[in-house]
Amino acid sequence: MKLIFNGPENGPLFVFSHGAGAPLTSDFMEKVSVGLAEQGIRVARFNFNYMQQRVDTGSRRPPERAPQLIKQFLEVVQTLDQPMVIGGKSMGGRMATLLATEYSPEQLKQVKGIACLGYPFHPQGKPEKLRTEHLAVIKQPIAIIQGSRDKLGDQNEVISYSLPVTFQWCWLEDGDHDFKPRVKSGFTHQQHIESSITYLAAYIKSCLV
């Protein structure tokens, strides 16, 4: 599996996986990776196999099922084999959390933390189909950066979920699933991206340094 790196070779390592619909080269992934690199983080990005096939052939393959995605994520972790924080955008972050429930901390001894950018707490329009049951059993630290009006889990919804109090949160006011706020909010998309980068860099360093 091909890895793309940003940042200093000896920097704290963040393995950053993409969401369901866009590859590692998406504007969001690129901005966050470059921003983290500027703050001294070593970022490793990869495409899940279905996404790499999309890139190579132009097909519109849907994501593989979770067990296949988890296995591919594990291969990346094992390839790098050093202390790291793992996570991703939306589906990528969810797969990082599922990986941490499939394997014990002893089996994932190099994983020191998990970071989710826009966690998909439920499918859009289906708030009853929660994807939270596994989160309480994860032993590693977890940080979630979330737009307050994310349609896959907004702030009012998420507060009601009774998630572990150990979770660390960065709420982006009026941000959507991609952290984009409405003009009337007084914030800009760039501001929220920069806030997420600053928060994430500090979190990664706290887990690894």
N, C-alpha and C positions, 0 to 999 in steps of 0.2 A: 504494500500500500504506500503510495507516494506521499511524503510529508513535505509541507512548505513551512519554512521557518522565518520568523522575524525576531529581531532583538539580539542582544549579546549572547554569545555561546555559553558563558558561565552565569547567566542570569537565572532567577527563579523560573521554573518551567510551568507553563500553562498549556494543556492540551485542549484545543478549542474546536469543537465540532459544530457543523452547520445545522440549520433547520431543515424541515421537510422539503421545502420548495426551491431553495437556492443553494448553490455550491459554495465552496470555500472562498471563491473569488468574488462573492457578492459584495456590494458596496458596504453593507453593514459589517460583514466579517473583515473586510479590508481595513475599514476605518478603526475598528476596535483593535485589531492586531497591530497596526502601525502605531496607534496611540499607546498601547501597552508597551510596545518595544521602546518607545521614546521615554518611558518611565522605568526602563531597565529590566523589563520582563522578557523572557525567552518564550515566544509563542510558537506552538506546533499545530498546524492545521492539516486536515485530511478530508477527503471525500469518502463517504460511505460508498460501497460498491455500486449500488443502484444509481447514485448521483454521478459517479465517474462514467458509467455507461451512458447516461444522459449527455454528459459533456462530450464524450467521444463520438457518439452516434447521432445526437440530436433527437433521440427518442424521448418520450414522456413517461418513462417508467415510474410507477409509484414507489414509495419507500418499501423496502423489505420488511418482513415482520420483526418484531422486537428481538427475538432470540438471535437472529442473524446480525442485526445491528449491534447488539451487545457483544457478540463474539468478535466482530470487527473492531469495536472500540477496545476490547481487551488485547487484541493483537498489537494495537498501537501502543498501549500502556506497556506491554511486555517488551516491545521493540526498544522503547526509550529507556526503560529500566533504571530510573533514577527518581528521587523525590519530586513530586509534581502535584499540581492542582488540576483536576479535570472538570470539564463542563462544556457548555455550548449554548447556542441560540435555540430557544424553543425546543423542538424535538431532540436536538443534540444534548441539551441540558437534561432533559428527561432520561435519555439513554445513559447518561453519566450516573444519575441516581439509581437507575435500574441495575447498572453494573455493580454498584456498591451494595445492592441487596442480594445479588446473585452469588457474590463471593465475599468471604470473610475479610476483615481487616488484615489478617495474617497473609491471606492470598493476594491482597492488594496493598502490601506493606509500603509500596512506593507512593500510594495515593494519600496525600495529607489533607486534602480538602476538595470540595465540590462547589462549583459556581454555575448558576443558571441565569441566563439573560432572557427574560420573557418566558417564564415557565408556563407550559400549557396545562393549566390545572384541569381543564375540561375542553372538549371540542367546542368550536364556536357554535353558539345557539343551543348547546346541550349541557347546561350547567348541572344537570343531575348525573352526568357521567363523569364522576370525579376521578382524577388520576393522582390521588394523594395517599392511598392506603399504605403503600410501601415506605413512604417518607419517614415515618416515625421510627423505623428499625435501623436506619442508617447510622453508623457509628462516627463517620468522619464529619468534620464541621461542614456546614452548608450555608452559602450566601445566595440570596435571590435578589436580582435587580429586576424590578417590574414597573411597567407603566400603570398609573393609578386607574386608568380606564381601559386596560387591556381586556379585549372581548373573550380571551381565554382564561380569564381570572382577574377581575378588577379588585380594587383595594377593599371595598365593602364585602365582596364575596370571600376573599381570602381571609379576612379577619375572623370570619365566622367558622373557619375550618378547624379550629383548635389544633393547629400545627405545633410541633415542639417549640418550646420557648427558647431553645438554644439556636434556632435559625437566626441568621443575620440578614437584615433587610435594607434595601435601598429603593425607596419609592420615588418614582419620577412623576412629578405632578402633571396630570392631564395627558401623560404619555399613552400611546396605544401599544399594540403588540411589538411594534418596531421602535418604540420609545418616542414616536412623533406626537407632539402636542398640537392642539388647535391654536390658530393665531391669537384668538381672544384670551388665551391663557397667560400671555406675556412671556412665555418661554419659546425657545427655538429648538428644532430637532438637534442642531449642532451642540447646543448647551447640554441637552440631555445625554447625547453620546459622550461628550467630554466628562460629564458628571459620572456616568457609568464607568468610564475608563479609570478615572481617578479613584473611585471606590474599589473597583476590581483590582487595580494594581496594589493598593494598600492591603486588601484582603489576601491576595496571593502571597505577598511578602510576609504577612503575619503568620501564614501557614507554613512557610518554608524557610524563613531567615531566622 
